[in-house]
Amino acid sequence: MPRLVGKRSNPTPAIALIILAAAALGVSLEYYGYINVVPGFGRTVPYPLDQNNNFDAR
């Protein structure tokens, strides 16, 4: 079915979803300690990539 002539598309829901996903990603990175934009928020040490490796035992 062809689009109606003269009807404009509405990108607002897609833009809102992209902004929401970016905000959620930023907050999760801040919480887990991979970025530090807000001092005192989230973990102080990020999770290691390899959970089986004990970096403190040397």
Biopython code that builds the backbone (N, CA, C, O; Angstrom):
import numpy as np
from Bio.PDB.StructureBuilder import StructureBuilder

atoms = [
    (1, "MET", "N", (0.846, -1.164, 0.000)),
    (1, "MET", "CA", (0.000, 0.000, 0.000)),
    (1, "MET", "C", (0.897, 1.234, 0.000)),
    (1, "MET", "O", (1.732, 1.376, 0.894)),
    (2, "PRO", "N", (0.752, 2.114, -0.959)),
    (2, "PRO", "CA", (1.625, 3.284, -1.033)),
    (2, "PRO", "C", (1.303, 4.290, 0.065)),
    (2, "PRO", "O", (0.195, 4.327, 0.599)),
    (3, "ARG", "N", (2.306, 5.105, 0.385)),
    (3, "ARG", "CA", (2.095, 6.160, 1.375)),
    (3, "ARG", "C", (1.120, 7.183, 0.840)),
    (3, "ARG", "O", (1.009, 7.380, -0.370)),
    (4, "LEU", "N", (0.430, 7.817, 1.726)),
    (4, "LEU", "CA", (-0.467, 8.883, 1.327)),
    (4, "LEU", "C", (0.355, 10.086, 0.878)),
    (4, "LEU", "O", (1.353, 10.427, 1.514)),
    (5, "VAL", "N", (-0.039, 10.705, -0.168)),
    (5, "VAL", "CA", (0.691, 11.842, -0.703)),
    (5, "VAL", "C", (0.565, 13.013, 0.261)),
    (5, "VAL", "O", (-0.533, 13.367, 0.690)),
    (6, "GLY", "N", (1.698, 13.602, 0.591)),
    (6, "GLY", "CA", (1.702, 14.763, 1.466)),
    (6, "GLY", "C", (1.776, 14.442, 2.942)),
    (6, "GLY", "O", (1.949, 15.359, 3.745)),
    (7, "LYS", "N", (1.652, 13.188, 3.341)),
    (7, "LYS", "CA", (1.728, 12.843, 4.762)),
    (7, "LYS", "C", (3.199, 12.712, 5.160)),
    (7, "LYS", "O", (3.954, 11.953, 4.553)),
    (8, "ARG", "N", (3.586, 13.458, 6.182)),
    (8, "ARG", "CA", (4.967, 13.434, 6.649)),
    (8, "ARG", "C", (5.131, 12.366, 7.719)),
    (8, "ARG", "O", (4.213, 12.105, 8.498)),
    (9, "SER", "N", (6.307, 11.755, 7.750)),
    (9, "SER", "CA", (6.577, 10.754, 8.781)),
    (9, "SER", "C", (6.878, 11.450, 10.104)),
    (9, "SER", "O", (7.290, 12.610, 10.125)),
    (10, "ASN", "N", (6.671, 10.739, 11.194)),
    (10, "ASN", "CA", (6.892, 11.279, 12.530)),
    (10, "ASN", "C", (8.037, 10.502, 13.181)),
    (10, "ASN", "O", (7.821, 9.390, 13.663)),
    (11, "PRO", "N", (9.263, 11.070, 13.207)),
    (11, "PRO", "CA", (10.402, 10.346, 13.780)),
    (11, "PRO", "C", (10.514, 10.466, 15.298)),
    (11, "PRO", "O", (11.478, 9.964, 15.876)),
    (12, "THR", "N", (9.562, 11.113, 15.956)),
    (12, "THR", "CA", (9.664, 11.366, 17.386)),
    (12, "THR", "C", (9.794, 10.083, 18.218)),
    (12, "THR", "O", (10.641, 10.048, 19.111)),
    (13, "PRO", "N", (9.002, 9.025, 17.976)),
    (13, "PRO", "CA", (9.177, 7.822, 18.807)),
    (13, "PRO", "C", (10.558, 7.178, 18.640)),
    (13, "PRO", "O", (11.131, 6.693, 19.615)),
    (14, "ALA", "N", (11.087, 7.169, 17.439)),
    (14, "ALA", "CA", (12.411, 6.574, 17.224)),
    (14, "ALA", "C", (13.495, 7.404, 17.907)),
    (14, "ALA", "O", (14.410, 6.847, 18.513)),
    (15, "ILE", "N", (13.404, 8.703, 17.816)),
    (15, "ILE", "CA", (14.393, 9.576, 18.451)),
    (15, "ILE", "C", (14.310, 9.444, 19.973)),
    (15, "ILE", "O", (15.341, 9.409, 20.645)),
    (16, "ALA", "N", (13.114, 9.372, 20.515)),
    (16, "ALA", "CA", (12.943, 9.217, 21.961)),
    (16, "ALA", "C", (13.521, 7.881, 22.433)),
    (16, "ALA", "O", (14.138, 7.816, 23.496)),
    (17, "LEU", "N", (13.329, 6.836, 21.664)),
    (17, "LEU", "CA", (13.860, 5.521, 22.027)),
    (17, "LEU", "C", (15.387, 5.522, 21.994)),
    (17, "LEU", "O", (16.018, 4.933, 22.871)),
    (18, "ILE", "N", (15.980, 6.162, 21.015)),
    (18, "ILE", "CA", (17.444, 6.242, 20.929)),
    (18, "ILE", "C", (18.007, 7.034, 22.104)),
    (18, "ILE", "O", (19.014, 6.638, 22.692)),
    (19, "ILE", "N", (17.370, 8.144, 22.447)),
    (19, "ILE", "CA", (17.831, 8.955, 23.582)),
    (19, "ILE", "C", (17.693, 8.171, 24.889)),
    (19, "ILE", "O", (18.583, 8.223, 25.738)),
    (20, "LEU", "N", (16.599, 7.457, 25.053)),
    (20, "LEU", "CA", (16.387, 6.657, 26.258)),
    (20, "LEU", "C", (17.428, 5.547, 26.375)),
    (20, "LEU", "O", (17.949, 5.303, 27.463)),
    (21, "ALA", "N", (17.735, 4.873, 25.268)),
    (21, "ALA", "CA", (18.739, 3.806, 25.286)),
    (21, "ALA", "C", (20.123, 4.373, 25.596)),
    (21, "ALA", "O", (20.884, 3.764, 26.348)),
    (22, "ALA", "N", (20.457, 5.533, 25.025)),
    (22, "ALA", "CA", (21.756, 6.152, 25.299)),
    (22, "ALA", "C", (21.865, 6.572, 26.761)),
    (22, "ALA", "O", (22.921, 6.416, 27.375)),
    (23, "ALA", "N", (20.788, 7.098, 27.318)),
    (23, "ALA", "CA", (20.799, 7.497, 28.729)),
    (23, "ALA", "C", (20.953, 6.278, 29.638)),
    (23, "ALA", "O", (21.697, 6.327, 30.618)),
    (24, "ALA", "N", (20.263, 5.196, 29.323)),
    (24, "ALA", "CA", (20.377, 3.975, 30.127)),
    (24, "ALA", "C", (21.786, 3.407, 30.054)),
    (24, "ALA", "O", (22.319, 2.943, 31.062)),
    (25, "LEU", "N", (22.390, 3.438, 28.881)),
    (25, "LEU", "CA", (23.763, 2.954, 28.730)),
    (25, "LEU", "C", (24.728, 3.825, 29.541)),
    (25, "LEU", "O", (25.615, 3.304, 30.217)),
    (26, "GLY", "N", (24.558, 5.136, 29.475)),
    (26, "GLY", "CA", (25.433, 6.040, 30.226)),
    (26, "GLY", "C", (25.313, 5.857, 31.725)),
    (26, "GLY", "O", (26.318, 5.857, 32.435)),
    (27, "VAL", "N", (24.093, 5.702, 32.212)),
    (27, "VAL", "CA", (23.888, 5.501, 33.655)),
    (27, "VAL", "C", (24.475, 4.167, 34.099)),
    (27, "VAL", "O", (25.072, 4.082, 35.172)),
    (28, "SER", "N", (24.313, 3.128, 33.290)),
    (28, "SER", "CA", (24.862, 1.825, 33.685)),
    (28, "SER", "C", (26.389, 1.843, 33.672)),
    (28, "SER", "O", (27.018, 1.257, 34.553)),
    (29, "LEU", "N", (26.997, 2.512, 32.680)),
    (29, "LEU", "CA", (28.455, 2.618, 32.668)),
    (29, "LEU", "C", (28.955, 3.422, 33.856)),
    (29, "LEU", "O", (29.997, 3.101, 34.428)),
    (30, "GLU", "N", (28.227, 4.457, 34.233)),
    (30, "GLU", "CA", (28.598, 5.256, 35.395)),
    (30, "GLU", "C", (28.450, 4.430, 36.674)),
    (30, "GLU", "O", (29.317, 4.480, 37.546)),
    (31, "TYR", "N", (27.368, 3.679, 36.791)),
    (31, "TYR", "CA", (27.128, 2.900, 38.004)),
    (31, "TYR", "C", (28.180, 1.808, 38.191)),
    (31, "TYR", "O", (28.661, 1.598, 39.304)),
    (32, "TYR", "N", (28.536, 1.119, 37.120)),
    (32, "TYR", "CA", (29.494, 0.021, 37.233)),
    (32, "TYR", "C", (30.942, 0.498, 37.257)),
    (32, "TYR", "O", (31.849, -0.328, 37.362)),
    (33, "GLY", "N", (31.185, 1.794, 37.163)),
    (33, "GLY", "CA", (32.517, 2.322, 37.379)),
    (33, "GLY", "C", (33.389, 2.427, 36.151)),
    (33, "GLY", "O", (34.588, 2.676, 36.278)),
    (34, "TYR", "N", (32.838, 2.249, 34.973)),
    (34, "TYR", "CA", (33.653, 2.349, 33.770)),
    (34, "TYR", "C", (33.883, 3.797, 33.355)),
    (34, "TYR", "O", (34.875, 4.092, 32.689)),
    (35, "ILE", "N", (32.989, 4.705, 33.734)),
    (35, "ILE", "CA", (33.196, 6.135, 33.548)),
    (35, "ILE", "C", (32.909, 6.805, 34.889)),
    (35, "ILE", "O", (32.191, 6.251, 35.722)),
    (36, "ASN", "N", (33.463, 7.981, 35.096)),
    (36, "ASN", "CA", (33.251, 8.679, 36.362)),
    (36, "ASN", "C", (32.919, 10.138, 36.070)),
    (36, "ASN", "O", (33.795, 11.003, 36.104)),
    (37, "VAL", "N", (31.656, 10.400, 35.784)),
    (37, "VAL", "CA", (31.196, 11.755, 35.524)),
    (37, "VAL", "C", (30.651, 12.372, 36.810)),
    (37, "VAL", "O", (30.897, 13.545, 37.091)),
    (38, "VAL", "N", (29.916, 11.589, 37.586)),
    (38, "VAL", "CA", (29.332, 12.046, 38.845)),
    (38, "VAL", "C", (30.147, 11.442, 39.986)),
    (38, "VAL", "O", (30.071, 10.235, 40.216)),
    (39, "PRO", "N", (30.920, 12.246, 40.699)),
    (39, "PRO", "CA", (31.728, 11.700, 41.790)),
    (39, "PRO", "C", (30.857, 11.093, 42.886)),
    (39, "PRO", "O", (29.855, 11.680, 43.293)),
    (40, "GLY", "N", (31.250, 9.920, 43.355)),
    (40, "GLY", "CA", (30.547, 9.276, 44.447)),
    (40, "GLY", "C", (29.339, 8.462, 44.034)),
    (40, "GLY", "O", (28.632, 7.951, 44.902)),
    (41, "PHE", "N", (29.073, 8.320, 42.746)),
    (41, "PHE", "CA", (27.927, 7.539, 42.286)),
    (41, "PHE", "C", (28.419, 6.220, 41.738)),
    (41, "PHE", "O", (29.329, 6.185, 40.910)),
    (42, "GLY", "N", (27.820, 5.127, 42.197)),
    (42, "GLY", "CA", (28.146, 3.812, 41.657)),
    (42, "GLY", "C", (29.316, 3.159, 42.350)),
    (42, "GLY", "O", (29.708, 3.543, 43.452)),
    (43, "ARG", "N", (29.865, 2.166, 41.685)),
    (43, "ARG", "CA", (30.978, 1.403, 42.224)),
    (43, "ARG", "C", (32.272, 2.187, 42.087)),
    (43, "ARG", "O", (32.409, 3.020, 41.191)),
    (44, "THR", "N", (33.221, 1.920, 42.978)),
    (44, "THR", "CA", (34.514, 2.592, 42.885)),
    (44, "THR", "C", (35.487, 1.813, 42.011)),
    (44, "THR", "O", (36.407, 2.396, 41.436)),
    (45, "VAL", "N", (35.295, 0.494, 41.904)),
    (45, "VAL", "CA", (36.170, -0.355, 41.093)),
    (45, "VAL", "C", (35.302, -1.080, 40.078)),
    (45, "VAL", "O", (34.326, -1.723, 40.464)),
    (46, "PRO", "N", (35.626, -0.997, 38.790)),
    (46, "PRO", "CA", (34.812, -1.708, 37.802)),
    (46, "PRO", "C", (34.996, -3.217, 37.913)),
    (46, "PRO", "O", (36.025, -3.703, 38.383)),
    (47, "TYR", "N", (33.981, -3.942, 37.472)),
    (47, "TYR", "CA", (34.091, -5.390, 37.425)),
    (47, "TYR", "C", (35.202, -5.783, 36.460)),
    (47, "TYR", "O", (35.309, -5.200, 35.381)),
    (48, "PRO", "N", (36.031, -6.759, 36.824)),
    (48, "PRO", "CA", (37.037, -7.225, 35.859)),
    (48, "PRO", "C", (36.347, -7.981, 34.719)),
    (48, "PRO", "O", (35.272, -8.553, 34.902)),
    (49, "LEU", "N", (36.967, -7.975, 33.565)),
    (49, "LEU", "CA", (36.380, -8.664, 32.422)),
    (49, "LEU", "C", (36.359, -10.174, 32.636)),
    (49, "LEU", "O", (35.439, -10.851, 32.178)),
    (50, "ASP", "N", (37.354, -10.700, 33.322)),
    (50, "ASP", "CA", (37.424, -12.127, 33.597)),
    (50, "ASP", "C", (37.125, -12.341, 35.077)),
    (50, "ASP", "O", (37.969, -12.054, 35.925)),
    (51, "GLN", "N", (35.941, -12.839, 35.394)),
    (51, "GLN", "CA", (35.539, -13.014, 36.793)),
    (51, "GLN", "C", (36.360, -14.103, 37.485)),
    (51, "GLN", "O", (36.452, -14.095, 38.713)),
    (52, "ASN", "N", (36.962, -15.045, 36.738)),
    (52, "ASN", "CA", (37.707, -16.142, 37.347)),
    (52, "ASN", "C", (39.117, -15.729, 37.711)),
    (52, "ASN", "O", (39.777, -16.440, 38.470)),
    (53, "ASN", "N", (39.601, -14.624, 37.207)),
    (53, "ASN", "CA", (40.964, -14.182, 37.463)),
    (53, "ASN", "C", (40.988, -13.343, 38.739)),
    (53, "ASN", "O", (40.250, -12.364, 38.852)),
    (54, "ASN", "N", (41.818, -13.717, 39.684)),
    (54, "ASN", "CA", (41.946, -12.972, 40.930)),
    (54, "ASN", "C", (43.126, -12.020, 40.787)),
    (54, "ASN", "O", (44.275, -12.452, 40.885)),
    (55, "PHE", "N", (42.870, -10.730, 40.556)),
    (55, "PHE", "CA", (43.933, -9.782, 40.293)),
    (55, "PHE", "C", (44.683, -9.371, 41.558)),
    (55, "PHE", "O", (45.809, -8.879, 41.476)),
    (56, "ASP", "N", (44.065, -9.568, 42.736)),
    (56, "ASP", "CA", (44.683, -9.126, 43.973)),
    (56, "ASP", "C", (45.696, -10.125, 44.512)),
    (56, "ASP", "O", (46.584, -9.726, 45.265)),
    (57, "ALA", "N", (45.604, -11.394, 44.163)),
    (57, "ALA", "CA", (46.481, -12.426, 44.710)),
    (57, "ALA", "C", (47.768, -12.495, 43.888)),
    (57, "ALA", "O", (47.783, -13.048, 42.789)),
    (58, "ARG", "N", (48.839, -11.931, 44.427)),
    (58, "ARG", "CA", (50.137, -11.971, 43.745)),
    (58, "ARG", "C", (51.219, -12.159, 44.747)),
    (58, "ARG", "O", (52.394, -12.220, 44.384)),
]
sb = StructureBuilder()
sb.init_structure("model")
sb.init_model(0)
sb.init_chain("A")
sb.init_seg("    ")
for serial, (resi, resn, name, xyz) in enumerate(atoms, 1):
    if name == "N":
        sb.init_residue(resn, " ", resi, " ")
    sb.init_atom(name, np.array(xyz, "f"), 0.0, 1.0, " ", f" {name:<3s}", serial, name[0])
structure = sb.get_structure()
